[in-house]
């Protein structure tokens, strides 16, 4: 007979350490309220037939609107032990998973490991070996416990329902760290199974910052300027010695222009012709690096910033090899990113076309931008 599986989500904590507005289980993680993301991690597996959430009475309504109607909401207690006890009193499954509402990154593998273990051994508690040395310390002294054989406990913690209910009865009014300890107290053993390093419990503000999923966008830009005498050749803000320079309304820095267009394109914010029309006298002879700063301000207002840039300069002459480093550093400084995220290459066109005839220089640029 197939065992019926129940999930209990413990969501009645205060979450004060997270310093989020309201309970941390409502904080947005990867575009969704944390509690919804946690629920979905289990729901999408299709293994569970009963869902129970232990919630603070005053938050019940806010949780209900985020989760399907079939989820039972029970009143959480003052402690986690009490909350789980309340949830167990309405549990009807043969096997019960108990999970923290603020652990949204649990994987199917971890969940399955825990369930398999509970079916075979009665219990399955997700845990990971400590990577750091553990020390027990007080004001006067410290005792090194080391790393070997030491684990960090996570959830889910999965049990045969009948057994964990019996363990909670035996626990009485005593408070325990978690359900695994309640089980251990009753049966003298508890089985740890492989958890996952990313299965973190979102507890402190920095946990939420780390969990904030960035939106990545990709953009492309192209520009071309005519090479003429009596003009400076400027590429990426660097003056390159040459007998010709690029003609344009601004300083005609073709590389910076293509990069600006790539960044604007990534953000779907038009192009430099839109923001800095060449009909505007203001931009006559403009320093393109200043325009780049303005582009960063424009995209920054929408929450975007460049992450990396890649561009190829197509020029028959001059040879650009020895200038690439200076160009890269100049652009990196202007973009506010590390030079190892600015990839600039140069090529000739083997004498072909207008670039080959040294009539002009073209640049094709790509930009990756992120939105926080
Ligand atoms: Mg241009």
Boltz pocket constraint, residues with backbone or C-beta under 6 A from the ligand:
constraints:
  - pocket:
      binder: B
      contacts: [[A, 223], [A, 224], [A, 225], [A, 248], [A, 252], [A, 253], [A, 254], [A, 257]]
      max_distance: 6.0
